Amino acid sequence: MAEGSTRADFEAYVAARYGALLGLAYLLTQDRGLAEDLVQTTLTRCWLAWRTVRAEDPTAYVRRVMVNTHTEWWRRRRGGKEVPTDDLTAAVAPTAYGGSLRLVEHSDLMQALRRLPKRMCAAVVLRYFEDLSEAETADVLGCSIGTVKSQTHRALTKLRVDLASQETTETR
């Protein structure tokens, strides 16, 4: 296979899927800048293996690389967070799920997702925002279907409790 056609295939894939990948990355990171960095790092890693990747299901492979990269970053950064120096809230971009990042970023659901453990958050995002099956989610996360079921069940329970307590607090 010629380098030119491999490059063209990769560029076509990126053009077609970039918005959805950015949406997934944002849901995982809850930060626009980190989401863009995560997509770029993921695509760089995938480009290096693209000849092998495109023979399989490229989207499943790319999702798995993204989740693994996010987990790797999270483990490294556990000690501290970057603090932005400028207010960038005026820059609003549409998400792959409709609406804008500003609206999604400040929603009660996003705040509740931030409070979930990272693995539970990833399971919920993959199952309900990316609409993957339990088997596909297990493949991306590198775990069993039973683990996906238990993680999503526990996460949904925590989200319900969290959102209900927010509602109660707001009505007072």
C-alpha positions, 0 to 999 in steps of 0.5 A: 500500500502506498504512503499517499493512500495511507495518508489520504485514508487517515486524513479522511478519517480525521476529517470525518470523525474529529468532532465526535472525537473531540466530544468524547475527549471533552466528556472524559476530561471536562476541559476544552484545552485538555480535550484538544490535547487528548485528541491530538495525542491520540491521533498522533499515536494512531497515525504511527500504527494506521496501516494496522489500524485501518484493517481493523475497526479504526473507531474502536481502536482510536477510542481505546487509545484515547481512553488509555491515553487519558488514564495515563495522563490522569495517573501522572497528573493526580497530584495537581491541576493546571490553572488557566491564566486567562478567561477563555469562556468567550470562546464557545465551540459546538460539541458533537452532541449539540449545544456548546461547550460552555453550556455543557461545561456548566451543566449539573450533569457535567459537574456530577460526572467530574465527581465520579471516579475516572473509570466510572466516568469513562464507562458512562461516557462510552456507554451512554454518550458514545452509545457503545454496547457493553462488549464494545465498552469492555473492549475499549476499557480493557476489562470484562463485560461484568465490570462494565455492567457494575461500573455503569450501575454504580456510576448511574446510582451515584449520578442519580443521588448527586443530581437529586441532592443538587435539586434539593439544594437548589429548591431551598 
